Amino acid sequence: MTRLIVAAGGGGDAVAAAMLDAALYGDEDQAVILTYAWDRLLIDPVPGPRGADDFTGLEPLTPTVRKVPAEARPIAPAGSTLPRLAAELSHTFALIDPRHGAEGVTRQVEELITHLKPTSIDLLDVGGDVLARGDEPTLKSPLADSLTLAAYGQVNAPIRLLVAGPGLDGELSHEDLRGLLGPLIHTFTAKDTGPISAVLEWHPSEATGMLAAAARGVRGTCEVRDAGLPIPLTDESPTVHEVDLDEALSRNELARAIMSTATLDEVEALSREICGFSEIDYERNKALWLKDQRPTKLDANSVLAQLDQFETGARGRGVTHTTFRHLTEALNLNGSQRDDLRQLLINSRPERYAAPLWHIPAAT
């Protein structure tokens, strides 16, 4: 028996897919997880998603789909979390290569379904921005989800679209999504996070990190991303809902527009036209800025003083938690220093670690 779970947006969606697999199906037969290699600039200094040619050591599954084993390596200067995920989780990770647009992704999916003959196909999005129209002012990263949705909308197979952690990506709020969500499929618990606990100690995904924290009972307001978006952590945060795939496609204007694209450049052009931007352009601009940043050695006293100042301001904004990714940006540190910052803070103030988030207690 083989199951296929597709991580609609790549990145943390792949980690959430592993948690979903264990929660819904048990861990006897591990699913194949199809995902993008798109880890953003914190891990990968090269803007945009990686293709098969950006790796060494990939293994063929079908003529156009490659498996990412633990031994695979991104070709410098590119970076990717996928080989480490393959090393630490027992799932098979397969690569979505978006360079040939929706037509290419559709072909990859059809080949993989023919090859695997899966007993089930789940398309998973953490946060729910796959349901965006495209004109929402809070929308920041619609491209990967829309491209995946466009491809799966053309596949003749029974596909279940699932949204986990509605609102956790900070692009559509839970209130925006409430009327769009279908039946409740599952509510994650602390037990469900067990299979990915070790991964959460190093993986930078904010949405999946908040999903796991909410499953462990964390509630409050979490500040994320470079812009400091406030995300409510509520009893709805650890839930998984089914959504009608055809309804999602009829709502998502970008997904419909890119269904016949044959290149990633075409997808980007349509994103600029429909959404007013391409998130890869944002990464290109930010990469140029980061190129001039030189990491310095962390000074514990200075960092803790900056942290105190940040937390004072955060309390005033009603923030109770944040991510180490956001802290890295808020303290004006280089992305490569995230792990060092994390270890420094956990060692200095272990009682503040609400894994995998950082707790900001009320002032005493």
Helices and strands as residue ranges (DSSP letters): E 3-7, H 12-25, E 32-36, H 40-43, G 52-54, E 55-56, E 59-60, E 66-67, E 73-74, H 82-88, E 92-96, G 98-100, H 101-116, E 120-126, G 129-131, H 143-152, E 160-164, H 174-177, G 178-180, E 184-187, G 190-196, H 197-200, H 206-215, E 220-224, E 229-233, E 239-243, H 245-251, H 253-257, H 264-275, H 279-291, H 300-316, E 321-322, H 324-330, G 335-337, H 338-348, G 350-352, E 353-354, E 357-359
